[in-house]
Every structure is written in C-alpha cells, then in structure tokens.
C-alpha cells in the first residue's frame, strides 16, 4: 500500500462538511491529490471505508474515481455496506456499467 493511502487511512473517515477539522481536511486533500491511478485492489478496499456522510468538499468524489480505477473493480466485498451512500453509488455505477447485476 502506498504511503499516501496509508496516511489517508490513518487519518480516518472523511468528516461531514459542517463538522470538519480544517487541518485534517487539508491533509486529506493533499494526500488525495497526490494519488496516482490506478489504485490497487488492496488500496480500494482500504479507501472504501473512508467515506463519510457527505461529499466532504468534493473529496469523496475524488476517492470514488480513484477506487474505481482498481484493476479488480468492482470488488464485491467493498460494496456490502449499503448504509453508506457512497458505497451505494459505487454499487449502482457498477450495475449501470454492466459489471455486476443487482443481485450481487
């Protein structure tokens, strides 16, 4: 796992936009901007756990695009948390692309 991904994981989930620590947000933004595609499957599995309750000033979208670049994507084990709107988005995108069916 690359250093940037490990540091992101260590910082924890993205905060809600209305409850953000600006120092943490800036560090997360810097790390996400430095990510070079493609993600590895291991990195995708780690990063999918970082989604918070909203888009966190666009950082969630950047994570979505990076996660989707993993060579084994979609990784069904990453799509199990249907309580998280970002995981639901990733799942629906995979369904829409014909990569999985809705029963998986």
NORWO-V79150 format. One line per field, one symbol per residue. psi: psi as a letter, one per 30 degrees, with the letter a starting at -180 (. if undefined). A space follows every 50 residues. Layout:
psi=???
This chain:
psi=kleeeeeeeefalklkfghkjeeeeeeeeeeeffkklllleeeeeeffff kafafhhfeeeeeeeeeffkfgkkjeffgfiffkfeeeeeeeeeeefgfl lff.
